Amino acid sequence: MALPASFERQGFVSPFMTRHKINLGTVQKPIWLKPLLVGQEGMTDCGKTEFALSIPGVIQMLSVDRNFQGVFDNPHPPAHRNPNIGIKVIQPPLQGQAKTADYGEYYKLIRASFYEALESKDSTCVFLDGDSDFWEIHILGYFGKTTQIYPQTRYAAPYADKRAQIAKAWDSGKIVFFSNKVKDSYETVYKADGTPEKDPVNGEDMRRKTGGKERQGFKDQDYLWDMQISHMFRPARTQKMGSRTIQVPMEWGVKILKCKHDMEKVGAELWGENCNFRGLVDLVYPEVPLERWGFKL
């Protein structure tokens, strides 16, 4: 059904018209692309960078992570890797190697570069490789340290700034990926009476390792990303198939942790040849034509 003419005069349009029209230099006329914000997490060498490089179109990759070069040294890159990639490398000093003011300047540089990529008319995708490192530089720029920052309310300004960055990513109309490292997860230690055990030094709740992992970096991302995926790796192994033993090659995979579009897809996994951007959108958005993501069929 057509919308009433008064809607358009008031600035109300169909959902499709809220998408962003992007004109690429290689495209004869502008095309409507579907924006998407995806948060990645995983251990080292689990395929985060390679997965992001399977996005079609033209990618601007902002690398804050020092460990990306091995991907491009691979003599046999996967067929799904997009060759249309421009990389900008910004490598801030590690914690303890610079003054607080220096970290603040690096933070401003990374943020400005990220915003420039989001605003570019020549790219359809932005990949922030090392978003958890970016957050650490952010906090070092504010406080000069990343731990024992009390009370929690002191994080208000950095949190607001980070939310503004993610809002900017959405407003860009692009596909934007944020890669994050993981760390050991902890849980609160409780006394027999059910109250938290307190640290005698700082009075904070005592915590212990759970044996699991959790995403590093900015904590309040659940409400801001369209999707969150966890990257996994299986080494080469032997496997029984009835009476036969076969050799299974190493595989990379992803697991969907959050999915605003279709909550039934939470927990789904993609492995091997399906572990790439096309496999992900085929699974989660079967109703969206692949051209809307930038694929040329």
N, C-alpha and C positions, 0 to 999 in steps of 0.2 A: 504494500500500500504506500502511495506517495505521501510524503509528509506535507502538512499544511504550509502554504506559502509564508504565513506569519512566522513559522519556526525559523526559516532562513534569515528573515529580517532581524530576528532577535538573536541570531548567532547559534541556533540549534540545528545540527545537521545529522545525517545518518552515521552510524558507527564507522562505516567504510570511509566516509569523508574526513574522519578524524585522523586518518593515517597521513603519512608525510609523502609528498611527491618529490622524488629525487631524480635529478637529471645528470647522468654520468656522461663523460666525454665520449664513451664508446657506444652510447645509446642514442638512437635517432630522436626519440621523443621521451618525455618524462614518464617514469613508471611509478606505480604505487607499491611501496614496500611495507611489509609488516614489521613493526619494531618488536624487539624482544630483549629483555635483560636476563642474563643467566649468570648465576654464581657458581663457580667451580671450586672444589676442594679435593685434596688428596695428598698422599705421600709423594716424595720425589720419584721421578721416572715412572709415573703412572699414566702419562699421556695427556696431561692437561693442555700443554701448548699445542701439540699436534691436533687435538680435537678442535681447538679454537681456530686453527688454520684450515679447517675443512669448511668454514663458512664461505659461501660464494660471494661474488661481487668484488669490491676493492677494500682491503683491510689495512687499517692503520694500527700498528702494534706498538704500544708504549711499554717498554720493558724496564721494570724496576728490579726484577729478579735477575741475579747474576748467572743463573744456571740454564739459560735458554739456548746457548750456542750449540750444545750437543745435538739438538734437534736438527739444525741446519747442516751439521757435519755428517748426518746419516747419508750414506751413499745410495740407499734404496728407499727414498721417501714413499709413503703410501700414495696410491693413485688419486685419493680424494683431496690431497693437499692443494690449496689454492695458491698459484704462483704470484698472484697480484697482491703483494704484501710490501708495505713500507714500514720500516722499523726505526724507532727512535729509542736509544739506550740512555737511561739516566741512572747512574749507580752511586747513590749516596754513601757516605762513610758508615761503617757499622757502629753499633751502640758503643759509646765510650771513646770513639776516635775523633770526636769533634765537639765543639761548643754548642750549647742549646741554640744560640742564634744561627749557627751554620745549618743545623737541621731545619730550622724554620725557613731558611732561604731555599733549601732543597725541596721542602714541602711545597712552597709557592711555585717553584719551577715545574715540579711534576703536575701540580693542579692546573697550571696555565697550559701545559702541553696537552693534558687530557681534555681541557675545554676547547682548545684549538682543533683537536681531532674531531670532537663531537660537532663542532660548527662547520667543519670542512664540507664543501659541496662536491668534493671529488671522491669521497669514500662512502661506503654503505655500512661498514662494520668497524667497530673500535674494540681492540683487545687490550685491556689493562693487565699485563702479565706481572703479577706480584702485588696484588691489591692489599694483601696482608702486610707486606713490607712497606707499602705506601702508608698504611695506617700506623705502623710503628714509627716511621719518620714523622708523621703527623703528631703523635703523642710526644716524641722526643723534642719536637719543635715547641710544644707547649710547656712541658714540664722538665725536660732534660733527663727523664728516666721513664721506664714503662711499668714499673712495679711500685707497690707501697704508695699509691696515690690516694690519699684519704682526705675527705670522704668521697663517695662515689659521685656526688653532685658536682664535683670539679670537672667531670667529663662533659658537662652540659654544652659548652661551646664547641669542642671538637665533634661531638655527636651531631649538633646542628649543622656544622659545616659539611660533614660527611653525607647527611641526608640531602643537603643541597646539591652535592655532586651527583648523587644517584638520581635526583629529580631532573638535573640537567641532562643526564644520560637518557632518561625517558623522553624528555622534550626534544631530543635530537632526532627522534624517529628512526634511529639506526638499530642494528643488532649490536649489543654491547655485552662483552664477556669480561668477567672479573675473576682472575685465578687467585686462589688462597691456599696457603700451606695449612697443615694440621699439626696439632700438638696433643700431648697426653691430656685426657679429661680427668677432672677431679669431682669429688662429691663431699658434701658436708659430713663431718663426724659428729654423731649424736651420743650423748650420755645415756645412762640407763633410764633416766626419768624423761627422756625424749627431748631434752633441750640441747642446743648445739654446744659442743666443746669449744672453749675459747682459747685463743693463742695468748699465753701469758705476757708476750712482748707488746703486741699491738691491740689486743682485745678483739681481734676479728675472729670469725668462726673458723675453727680448724677444718682442714680439707685433706683428703687423701686420694691417691690415684684409683681410678675405676678399672683400669686395664684397657679402656677404649680410647678413641681419638675424637677430637673436636676441632672445628675450624678456628684458625687464628684470626686476628684482626678485629674489625668492627663487629660488634655483637648484634646490633639491632637491624639485621638485614632480612629477617623472615617476611616482613610486611612490604618490602621494597622491591625485591626481585620477582620476576615472573616464574622463574624456575631455579632450583638448586640441584646440582648433580655432584655425585661423589665418584672419583676416578679410582679404578682398581687395576691390578695386574696379576696374571697367572703365569708362572714360569712354565717352560716346557716340561712335559711329564708323560708317563706311560699310563694307559687306562685299559681296563678289561672291557672287552666287547664280546660277551658270550664266552666262547672258547679261545678267542684271539686276544692278544695284547697289542695295542696300537700305540704309536707315538703321537702325542698331541703337541703341536707347536705352542710357543708362548702366545698369550692373548692379552689385549687391553680391553677394558670394559668400563661402563658407567652405570651407576644406579641413581634413579630419580628420587631425591629426598623431599622436595617440595614442588608442587605443580598447581598453580592457581587455575589454569585453564581446565584441568581435568584431574580431580583428586584421586580418581581410580587408578591413575598412572603412577602414583607414589609407590615406590618399591620395585617398579619394573626395571629390568636390566637390559643393556645392549652390549653384545660382545663381538669381537672379531670384525668382520666386514660391515656389520651394522653400527659399530662404535664410531660414529662421526655425526656431523651436524645434520646431514640429510636423514640418517637413520632416526635421529632424535625427533625432528619435526614430522617425519612420516608417522611415527608412533603417537606423538602427542597431538598433532594438528592434521589428521588425515583429511579434513575438509578444506584445508587451505592449499590452493594450487602452488606447486613448487616455484613457479615464476614469481610469486609474491615474496619469496625469500631471496630472490636474485639468481636462482638457477636458470641456466639457458638450456632448454630442452630441444 
